[in-house]
């Protein structure tokens, strides 16, 4: 009998231990980069996980609210977070962030890490928008003492959940001051230094779990985790993609909140009976916000509808004193004043030597008359929403790149530039490439010059130039431009688009007009042939 009692006691102890571990699971769930998309939209998605994508209506803050509340009901102690870049597009332009933050609060968000796009209209506008938020905003690495954000964001947050002390801190992309025009907010230190300081501070305060809500991008999250120990989970944003599997660097797990609210990312962090994180047992779930599975929250939906009903047909962002010619011939058969405008803005914004963008990146396909600049106009021009990529490239590759441009005369591959000028002579020998190898040298390009200290000088073949272009060309080798990816170094995704670059300048100036042609691209039609 005593033996049976002893066995029963052991079993009871084991069972009780399991219950304790299960009760001490901390859940973090949320999104990143909603981009102001407050209403559902249709996209191709593998909903059944059978390898077949179908058109599915997804996202929308009212549906996200239902999904979050459903998940929270099953796990009341879960913490709902956003990794930033939620203030964008029409809701932002019309309501200056107040509508978005108010709706996110209604949806259940609790902790917020700022993204760079939150600063697109300046920290004053952001601070006013935060008055409508019920969530807590964290800005661990930002000095906001000279801005209206002072006392509106916390350097860190500690939550006690079921007896577990969980510490949260945030990181902002170090490109903030480059990709926005914010002047009142500065960095306290670089990402790595801030992370090390925060980990030490939180550990000194006796936390059991450390969570970084990051807006630096997945690759940067991985690099950071290799340099900073002690972070249990990095819930990231900024890189706009979901990870299929949770990343691991040592004892740090890494996920990304994706974009536009199509899925909610949920991470479970189990602890043992001594409240130590069981890193190998951490798990991630992806919950698709399929509108059929998660009907709209009625109260949130009513508020969304009320906001939408007050939208103008087109939101006027500013004015132009001259027409913008985005006709196909204007963009693909010669120097384009509209392309020049965007390229010049990029060169100044990113402080690069040269900007090169293909004609096909500039859409619209019509002439926009002088007068109002609307959000719809900018969206039409930047139809593809390519991100601006910065890289380093030696001058010797510019000639073959421009010969490729000459071979694409009349097509979407013709290159428009800033900080560089060149001449194309037609119909001289056209460059041919196959499988990323030049099989015939082109002879159409002449007189290549780069701008150096306001003077036009010859290209230095051995000099490394900082170049900005778009993701279609740089990352995908679009229109046959393999040189960037093959020979480029130090790639940096700014996550800025033509739209965001133009909208930011219009917000500041009120007026944005193309200038006259300046001869940076000359096309000579040589009727004598070769």
N, C-alpha and C positions, 0 to 999 in steps of 0.2 A: 504493500500500500504506500509506504514512504517513498519507494522508487517511483511509483506513478505520480505522486505529488511533486517530486523533484522535476520530473520530465515536464509536467504541466506548467510548473513555475518557469522553467527555461523557455518553453514555447510562449508563455505569456510575456516574458521579457523581450523575446525576439519580436513578437507582434507589436508590443508597445513601442519598441525601437523604430519599427517601420512606420508606425503612426506618427512618431515624433518627426522623422525625416520628411515624411509626406507633408506634414503641417508646416514645415519650415522651407517650403519652396517659394521663392520670390519670383514673381512674374513681371516682366517689363514688356509692354506692347505699344505699338504706335506706327507712325508714318514719317515720311520726310518729303520735302519738295512737292507739296500739293500744288504749287504754282498758281494759286488762286482759282483752281478748278473746283467750283462749288456745286456744279450740276453734273449729272451723269453723262457719259459719252460712250459711244460704241467703239470697240477695238477688237482685234483678233486675239483670241486667248484660248489656250488649251485647258478648258474648264474641266474636262473629264480625265485629264492626264493620260490620254491615249496617243499622244503625238500628233493629234489633229486639231488645228486651230479653227475656231469658229467665231463668228461675229457675236459679241456679247456686250450688253450694256453694263457698264461698271462705274464705280466711284460715285462721287457726289456726296456732299457733306451730310445730307439727311440720311443717306444709306450707310455712310461711315458711322454715323451716330447710332443707328440700330445695331450694327455689327459690334461696335465698342461696348454698348450697353449689354448686349447679349453675352459677350465674353466676360464683362465685368460681373454680371450676375452669377456666372459660374465660378468666378474667382475674384471675390470682392476686394482682396488685398492687392490686386494687380495695379501697377502704376502706368498710366497712359502718357506717352511722350510724343513730342514732335522734334525732329532734327532740323527744322528751319526751311527757308525758302518757300514760304506759303503766301507771301504778299506779292502777287503778280497779276497781270491781265486785267480784265474789265472790272472785276469787283474791287481791285486795288485802285485803278484809275478813277473810278466813280466815288468810292467810299473811303479812300485813303487808308485802307487797312482795318478800319473800325468794324465793318461788316464781317470780314473774314475772321478776325479774332473773336468777335462776339459769337459767331456760329461755331467756331472750334470749341469755345468754352461750353456752349450748349451741348456739343457732341461728347464732351467728357474729358477733353485734354487737361492734364494736370501739371506737366512740366514742359517747358519750352526752351530750346536752345536756338538762338538767333542765327539766321543764315544771311548771306551777303545781300540777297534781294530785298530783305527787310529794310535795307538802307537806301534803296533806289530813289526814294523821295526825301532822303535825309533823316537824321535822327530825331528832328523835331516832329515830323509826321509820324514816325514810328512810336515815339513816346506818347503822342496823343492817341494813337490806335491802341496802345497797351492799356489805356484807361478803360477800354471796353472788355478787357480780358479778365477772366477769373483764375486762369492758370498762373503758375509762378514761372517767371522768366529768369534764366541763368546766363550770366556773361562772365565766365571765370577769367578770361584772358583779355578783357577789354577795359580800358580806362574811360569811364563815362562821366567822370567828375565835372567836365566842362560842358556837358550836354544835358538836355531835358530828360535823358534816360537815368540820371542820377536818382537813386532810391527807387527805381522801377525795375531793376534786375538785381539778382543776388549772385555773389561770387561762387556759392555752392549751396546745396540743399541736403539736409540729412532727414530721412524719414525713418520712423520706427514702425516696422511692419511685423506683427505677430512676434514681437520680442527681438526682431532682427533689425539692427541699425544699418540702413542703406544710405551710402553717400553718393551724391550726384554732382558732377561738374561738367563744364562745356568747353568746347574749342571751336574757334572760328577759322576759316581758311585765311592763311596769311596774305592772300591776294585781295582781301577786302578793300584796302585803300586804293588798289589798282583798278578793280572792276566796278567801284562806285566812286562817287565824288564826295564822300563823307569827309568832313574836315574836323568835326568836333570830337570824334571818337578816335582813340589811338590804342595800340596794343601795349599791354603791360610787359609782355615778353613773348618769345617765340613759342610755338606749340609744345615742343619737347620740354622746355624749361617750365612752362605753366603746368604741364601734366605731372612732372616730377614734384613740383611744389604742392599741387592739389592732392596727390596720392599721400604724401607725407602728412599734410594737414589733416586729411580725413582719417588716416590711421591713428594719428595722435588723439583724435576725438573719439576713438574707439568704435569705428564702424566695422561691420562684418563683411559688407559687400560694397565694392566701388564700381559705379557705372559712369562711363563717359558718354554724354550725348554730344556727338561730334558733327561738325559741318566742315570737314576738310577733304572728304572723298575717300573711297574705299582703299585705294592704293596708299594714300597718305596715312590712313588708319593702320594699315599693316606695317608700314615703315615706323610709325610712332610706337606700336606695340613691341617692336624689336628693340627700341631704345628705352622704353619706360616699363618697368615691372610693377605689378601690384594692381593693375586694372583688371577687374573680373570680366566686364562686358563693355564693348564699344558698340553703341547703337548709333550708326552713322547716317549721314546724308551727303548731299552735294554732288555725288557722282551719278545720280539719276538711274540707278539700276538695282534690281533685286539680286541677291546672291542665292544660288540654288542650294548651297550648303554653307553652314556657318563656318567662318574662317577661324583658324586657331594659330596663335603665336605664343608658344609657351603655355602659360595658364590664362592667357587672355583670349576670350572669344569675341568674334567680330561679325556683325550683321549690318545690313543697309536697308533703310526704309523705302527705297525705290522712288517712285514719282507718281504724282497725280492721283494718289489715293486708290489705285486699283486693287491693292492688297494691303492687309494689315500684317505686320510682322510681330510675332509673339515669341519671347524667349523665357524659358523656365530655368531658374537657377536654384538647384537643390543644395541644401546644407546638411551636414551631419549633426549629431546631437551635441557637438561642441561648437556649433555655429560656424564651422569652417566650410567654405564652398567646395562642393564636389565637382570640380571643373570638368572631369571626363563625362559626367552625367548631364551636363547642361544640354538643352535641346531647343531647337527653333521650329516654329510652325509658320506657314504662310496661309493666311485666310483671304481668299479672293473676295472682294466686295462686289459680288454679283447681285445686281438689283433685284433679280427674281428671288434669290435666297434671303436677301435682307431688304425687305420693303422699307420705304422711306419713313423715318420718324416724323409723325404728323406735325408736331409743333415746329420742329426744325424746318421741315418742308414749307410750312406756311411762311416762315420768316424768309427763306430763300426766295420764294415766289414774290413776296412783297418787295424785296430788293431788286429782283429781275424786272419787275413791272415798271420800275422807275429808270431803267436803262434807256438812254437815247438810242436811236437807230445806229448811230456811229458816235463814238466818244471823241470829241475834239481835244487833241493834245496840245496843239499849237498852230502856228501859221507858217506858210512858205510864200516868199515874195516872187518866186519863179516856178515855172512848171517843172515837174519831174518826169523825164522821158524814160519810161521803162519798156518801150516798144522793142521787139526782138531785134530789128535791124540796128537800132540805136545802141543796144547793149552788146550785140554779137558781131558787129561789123565795123567797130571803131571805138574811139575814146568815148566813154560814157560819163556825163557829168553826175549822174546819180550814183554810179559806182565809185567815181572819184570822191564824192562826198562821204560815203560810208567808209571807204578805205582810209581817207584822211582822218576821220574820227577814230578809227581803230589804231592808226599809227600813233596818234597823240595819246590816246587812252592807255595803251599798253607800252608806250615808250620803246618801240621797236624801230629797227632800221628800215625795214621794207614790209609792205603788206601786199599780198598777192591773193586775189579771189577770182574764181572763174565766173564767166558771164552767166552761166546757168544758175548760179546762186542768187542772182538778182531777178526776181519774178515780177509779177504785176501785169506785164505784157500790154501796157497802155500808157498814155500820157496823163499824168495827174496834174490838173490845172493849178495855178497859183491860188492861194486861199487857205482853207483849213487842211491841217494834217490830222488825220483820224487814226484811231487804233486799227481799224479795218484796212486802211491804206498801208500801214506799216506791216501788218500781218500778211497782206497780199505780196508785198515786196519780199518779205522774208518767209516765204511759204514753207520752206523746209526746216527753218529753225536750227540751222547748223551752229554748233558751238565754235567759238574762235579758239584756235590752237596756236600757241607760241612755241617756236623751236629755234635751234641754232643750225646754220647750214653754211658750208664754205662757198665762197664766191664762184668757184669753178663749176658749180652745178647750175648756176643761173642761166648760162647760155643754152644748154640742152633743155632746160625747163621752158625757156621762152621760145625755143624752136618748136617744142610741143604745142605751145600756145599758138604759134603761127600756123601750124598744121591744122589747128582747130578753128581757123578763121571762119566766121559765119555760123559756128556751132557754139554749144554751151561751154566748151573748154577754153575759149579765148580768155586770156588773163588780163585783168585790170589791176593797176598797181598804185601804190603810194610810196614815195621815197625812192622810186626807180622809174626810168623812162626808157623806151626802146622803139625801134622802127621795124616794121614788117614790110618786106618788098615781095609783091606777088607778080607773076606766079613762079618764083624761083623754086629750086628743089625742096620738096617737102620731106620733113623728117618722118621716118617710119619706125615703129617699135613693135616688138612681139615678145610676149612673155617677159616683160620688164627688161628687155634688152634692145638697145638701139641697133637696128639692122640697116638703117640708112641715115647718114648725117643730114640734117637740114641746113639749108643755106639762105633762109628767108630773113633772119634777124640781123639787124645792124645797129650800131651806135647805142650800145647798152651803157647807161650811166646810172650811178647811184648818188643820192643826195648826202653830202657830208659837210656839216657846218654851213648849211645854206648854199653850198656850191655843188655843181654837178661834176662828178669825177668818174674815171674809169673803174670798173669792177676789179677788185683785188682778188685773184683766184684763190689765194691762201688765207684770206681774211675770213673770219667766222662772223656772219651777219645774224642778227636776231630778226626773225621773220614771223609774221602773223598771217595765218590763212584760216580756212575752215575745215571742219572735221571730215567732210566729204572728200576733200583732196588729200589732206594729211594722213588721216587714219585709214581711209578706205582706198586710197590711190585712185580716186574718181577721175574720169576723163583721161586716164592713162598717166597720171602724175605719180609715178612710183618713187621719184627721187627723194621726196620729203621723208617718207617712212624708211627708205633704205639707207639714206645718208645723213638724215637729220639727227640731232642730239638734243638732250634736255627738254623733251616734250612737256608741255604744260597746258592742260585744259583749263581755260578761264571760265567755262560754262556760261559765257556771255554770248548772246546772239546778235545778229544785225538789229533785230527789233529792240532788244534791251539797250543796246548801245545808242540807237537813235532816240528812243524814248527818254533815256536819262538826260541827254543833251537838250532835248526839247523842253523837258521839265525845268531845266535851269535857265535856258535862254528865251523860251517862248516862241522863237522863230528859228527855222532851219531851212536854208535855201541852197540849192546847188550853185556852184560858181561856174564861170565860163571855162571852156576847155583851155588847157595850158600846154598841150603838146606832149604829154607824157606817153601817149600811144599814137604813133603815126602809121597809117596804112598807105603804101604807095602801090598803085596798080601799074606795073611795068608791062605795057602792051608788046614790048619787044621780046618778051619771054625770058629765056635763060640768060 
